[in-house]
Amino acid sequence: MDQVYQELVTRGACRNADPTLFDYDNTISVQRKVIKMFCQDCPVRYLCRDFAIDHQFVGVWGFSTSARNRLAKYVGRPVAL
C-alpha cells in the first residue's frame, strides 16, 4: 500500500489540491467539477481508482466517485460518470 500511495501523492494531478474538494459529502455537481478539474488528465487516475476500490475509500478517487467505484468493483470494469 505504501508504494502505491507514494506514487499517487507524488504524481497525482491533485497532489497540491485542498483535500476537502474530494469529500464524499460534496454534492454530485461539485464532485463532477473536481473530476473534470483534476482527474480527467491525471497520469495515475486508474491506479488511484483501483487503490480506492481496494481500500474502500469514499469521495472522489481516480476519475470517479465512491459510488461508481463500488459498482465498478462488482461488474469488473470501469463505469462511466
Long-range contacts (C-beta under 8 A, 24 or more apart in sequence): 1-51, 1-55, 4-47, 4-51, 5-51, 7-44, 7-47, 8-44, 8-47, 8-48, 8-51, 11-43, 11-44, 12-38, 12-42, 12-44, 12-48, 13-38, 13-39, 13-41, 13-42, 13-43, 13-45, 14-38, 14-39, 14-42, 21-60, 22-59, 22-60, 22-61, 23-59, 24-58, 24-59, 24-65, 24-66, 26-59, 26-60, 28-65, 31-59, 31-60, 31-65, 32-81, 34-60, 35-60, 35-63, 35-64, 35-65, 35-81, 39-63, 39-64, 46-78, 49-78
